[in-house]
Amino acid sequence: MSQQKSSNWLGVFAVALSATVFCTTEFLPVGVLRYIGEGLGVSEGTAGLMVTAPGLLAAVAAPAVTVAVKNHDRRLVLLGLSLLLVISNLLSMVAPSFAVLIVGRVLFGIAIGGFWAIGAGLGARLVEERQVGRATSTIFAGVSLGMLIGGPAGAIIGDVIGWRAAFGAALAISVIAFLAQLFSLPKLEVEQRVRPADLLGIAQTHQGRVGIIAMFLVLVGQFATYTYITPFLAQKSGFGGAAISSILLGYTAIGLLGNFLGGAGASRSIRKTFIATIIFLMVPMLLLPVLGASQSGTLLLLAIWGLSYGAMPVALQMWMAKAAPQVAEGGMALFVANFQISIAVGSFAGGVVVDSLGLFDAMYFGGLMSFLSLASVVLVGRIHTPKQAQAVA
């Protein structure tokens, strides 16, 4: 049995590749937002629905898929979700109208929500116990790589060839990821059934509730601003298309460093690390409207922002895992749902602010949401029992 699991590292890499493709596709619209707005005749705020729609569907799909697939082979479930990703990218590439494009993004939302609910914990199913940590890290490295590729690649391809070509590239790599899973994943029978009650188990603890609220607020602020960062850089800071793609690449690359810093900090104090990431997200959002005309000032603030956002998911995951370890699988589904709802609400709210007030005000809105998140952690995020204090101190 140990030998069989050791031989399934190809399956781990296939899931990691799929994670990369899913995250690439999720953040691709950030880089091509203005090109799609121009090509299909919609405003930048309306084009932001490409981020909002998948977020809403993923929020529903994560817990729904977790419960619904209780009696099905996880390999077949993942293949079905990956096929849905292929179809969504195909629709997005050939979409004759914005409505058809949104349909493609809706299908993507269902696919990514289900994928993360099932795929995030597959490391333990594919390798022996002593290798689980490395396998899980490999899968989640695909997330960072996808974020690194998505926005910058979309901006580069959109600027040189066009936004349809960007979705065409996503289609090609989604087919490769599907084939990789098809030929490498073993049969994955269900080992643990998730009950509907398990989905809300984390919300029954004080720290779980604080984490959910703080997570929602800060991520709403993040995506109300980051979704519209390319028009901000073009219109307010005066960067060209090639420069913007390089900036997005740098933003996400420095986020990889933030992943390691966040893990190191959270291993000592999850609460302090979470607070620090919120502060260093909030400050750039509030200062960009002031310093946005200065390209050097903008680059410095974006570097701080990228570092902080890279660290945040690590601190968040550790906070939520420690809040309710007895419902780990259900907690992961709720974590994914909350994350995706935050993306949807943030991008939608940002679009409303951009269309009605302007890009500067979207930054201020994001800063306000971050401040509210900070206040929730500082004021009510302390632990009340010795056991809880040890969990997230």
N, C-alpha and C positions, 0 to 999 in steps of 0.2 A: 504493500500500500504506500509506504514512504517513497519507494522508487517510482511508482506511478505518478505521485504528486510532483516529484522532482522533475519529471519529464514534461510537465505542463507549463514550463516557463514560456513557451511559445504562446500559450493561451493568455498568460499575463501580459505579454507584449502586445497581443492582439487587442485586448481590452484597453490597454494604455493608448494604443493607436486610435481606437474608437473614441476614447475620451478626448484625445487631441482634436479629432475631426469634429466632434460635437461642439467643443468649445470654440474652435475656429469658426464654425458655422454660426454659433450664437453671437459672436462679436464681429462678424464680417460686416453687418450693416453699419457699424460705427464708422468704418473707413470709407464706405460708399454712400453714406446718407445723402450728401448734397448732390451726388450724381444721379441717384434714383429720383430725388425730388425734381431735378431738372428734366430728366428723361421721361418721367410719367406725369409730370405736371401737377405735383402736389407740394405743399409747403414742407419745410424742414420739420416742423412740429408734427405734421401728419405722417411724414415718412418715419418718424420715431415709433409709430405703431408696429414697425417691424421688430422692435425690441419688446414692446408692450404685449403684443398678442402671444408670442411664445412663452413669455413669463407667466401669463395667466393660465395657459393650458398646462404648462409644466407643473405649476402649483397644484393643479387638480390631479394631474397624471401621476405624480410621485406617490402620494398615499393610495390612490385608486389602483395603480398597477401593483403596488406592494401587497395589497390585500387580494386583488382579483386573480393573480397568477399563483395562488397558493399550491395548486395541484399540478403545475406544469413544469416541464424541464426548463431550467433557466437558460440553457443554451438556445433552445427554440425561441424563448422570449426575447433574448438579446438579438438574435438574428432578425426577428420580426421588427423590432425597434430600429435596427440598423437599416433594414430595407425601407422603413418609413422615412428615415433620414435621406436616403437616396432619392426617393420620390419627391420629398420636399425641396431638395436642391434642384432637381430637374424642373419642377414647376416654377421655382423662383427664377431660374435662368431664362425660361422661355415666356414668362408672364407677359401677356399683351396689355395688361392693365394693372393698376395698383391693387385692385380687389383680388385678382388671381394671385398676385404676389403675397398678399396677406393669407390666402388659403394655404399656400406653401409654407408660410411661417407658422401657421396654426398646426399643421401636421408636424412640423419640427418641434413645436412646443410639447406635443404629446410624446414624441420620441425621446427628447432629452430628459423630460421628467421621469419617464419610465426607466430610461437607461441608468440615471444616477441612483434611483431607488434600488435597482437590482445590481448594477455593476460596481458600485462603490465598495462593497464588502466582498467581492469575489476573490480577492487575494488569498483569503483563508481557505477557499474551496479548491484552489489550483496548486498550492504548494504545501509542503509539510510545515508543521507548526513553527519550527525555528526560523523559517524563511518568510513568515507572514508579514512581518514589518517591512522587509525589503520589497516584497511583492506589492503591498499596499502603497508604499511610497512611489513605486514605479508607475502604478495606475494614476495616482494623483499628480505625478510629474507631467502626465499628459494634459492635465488641466492647465497648468502654467504654460506649457508649450503651446497649447491651443490659443490661450489668451495672447501669447507672444506673437503668434502667426496671424490671428483673425483680423484685428483692426488694421495693423500696418500692411498686411498683404492685400486687404481689400482696398486700402488707399492707393497702394502702388499700382495694382492691376486696374483699378477704376480710373486712375489718372492716365495710364498709358494706353489701355485697350478699351476699357469700358466696364460698367458694373455687371453686365451680363456675363462677361468673361470671368469675373471674380466668383460668381456663383457656379460657373462652369468648372472652375478649378476645384471648388468645394465638392461638386458632384463627382469629379474624378477620384479625389481622395476618399470620399465616402464609399465608393464602389470598392476601392482597395481595402478599406477597413472591413467592409462586409465580407469580402473573400477571405481576409485574414482570419476572421472569427469562424467562418464556415469550415476552414480546413485545419484549424488548430484547437478549437474549444472541444473539450470532452463532453459527454453527457453529464448534466448537472441536476441531479434529482434534488427535490426540495428536502431540506434538513430541518428547517424551523418554520412553522406557520406563524405569520403575523396576524394578530387579531385586531379588529378595528379599534378596540379600547387601547391597544398599545400605542397607537398613533398620537394620542393625547397624554400619554403617561408623563412626558417631560414637562408638560404645562401644569402638572399637579404639584410641582416643587417650586419653592420661592425663587431659587436661582434660575430654574428653567424659564419661569415667567419673565424675570428681569432680562435674561438673555434674549428671549424671543422679541420683546419690545425694543430693546436697545439695538438688536440686529436689524429689525425692520426699519427703524428710524434712520440709522446711519447709512444703510444700503439704499433707502429712498433718496437720501441726499447724494450718495455716490452716483446713482444712475440718472438722477435729474440733471446732473452736471456733465458727467463723462459721456453720456449719449450724444451730447451736442458740443463736444470739445473740438471736433474738426471745423465746424463753421466758426466757432470762437477764434480758433487759431488763424483761420483764413481772414476773417473780417476784422477782428480786433487787434490781432498781433501782427498781421501782414505776412504770414508765412505762405509759401507756395505749396503746391501739391506734393512735390518730392520731399520738401522739408517736413511737411506734416506727417508723411508716412514714416520718416526717420524718427520724428519726435514720438509717435505712437509706439514705435519699436523700442525706443529707449525707455519710455514709460513702463512698458511691460517687462523689459529686460531687468530694470532696476527692481521691479516687483519680485523677480526671482530671488534676488538678494534679500528682499523683505520677507520672503517665505522662511528663510533660514534664521533671520533675526527674530521673527515672530515666534518661531519654534523654540529658540534659545531663551527668549524672554519669558514665554508662557510656561516653560518648564520650571522657572523660578517663581513667577507670580502671574497667573492668568489674568487676574483683575487689573493689575497695574499695566500689563502689556496691552490689554484691551483699551484701557483709558488712554494710553499713549497713542495708539493707532487712531483713535477717534480725534484726538487733539490735532495730530499732524495731517489728518484729512481735512479738518475744519478750517485750519489756518490758510492753506492755499486757496480754498474755495472763496473765502472772504477777501483775500488779498488780490486775487487775479483781476477783478474789476478795476482795482486801483493801479496795479502794476502791469496789466495786460498789454499796454501799448509798448512796453519795454520787452524786447525779445529775450534779452538775457535774464531779466526778472521772471518772465514767464517760464523759461526753461528751468530755473532754480526751483520755482514753486511746483512745477510738474514733477521734478525729481523727488521732492519731498512727498508729494501726493502718491506717486507710484510706489515708493518705498513703503509707505504706510498702508496702502491698500494691499500690497503683497503680503504684509504681515497679518492683516486683519483676519482673513479666513482661517488661518492656523489658530489664532487666539479664540475665535468664535467656535470652531469645532471642538477645541479642548474644553471650553466653557460648557458647551451643551452636553458633551460626553460625560463630564464630571457631574453635571447637574442631575442626571438620571441614568446611571450605568445599567440599571436593571431592565431598561427598555431600549437597548441600543439600536435595534433595527427599526423599530417604530420611531425612535427619536431621529434617526437619519432621514426617514421619509418626511417628518415634520420639518426638519432642518432644510431639506431641499425645497419643500413647498413654501416655507417662509422666505427663503432666498429668492425664489422665482417670483413670488408675489411682490417682493420688494423691488425687483428689477422692473416688473410691469408697472407698478404704481409710480416708481421714480421716473421712468422714461416718459410715462403719460403726463405726470405732473410737470416735468420739465418741459415737455412739448407745449402744454397750455401756457406756461410762463413765458417761454420763448416767443410764441405767436402773439400773445397779448401784451407783454411788457418788454422783453428783449433778452439777449444773451447774458448781460450783466446780472439781471434779476434772477436768472436761473442759478447763477453761482451763489447769490445771496440766499436763495431758497435752500440750496444744498447745505450751505453753512448753518442755516437755522436748524435744519433737520439733524445735522451732526451735533449741534449744541444740545438739542433735546435728548439725543441718545446719550451724550456725555452726562447730562444731568440725571438721567434715570440710573446710570451705573453708579455715579458718585453718591447720590442721595439714598437710593434704596437697594443698591447692589451688594451691600455688605452681608456677610453670613451671620446667622443667628444661633447656630449650634456648633459645638466643637467639631462634629463630624463634617458638617458642611464647610466649616472654615478650613479644614484640612483639604477638602476637595478642590476649592478654587482660590485658596490663599495665594 
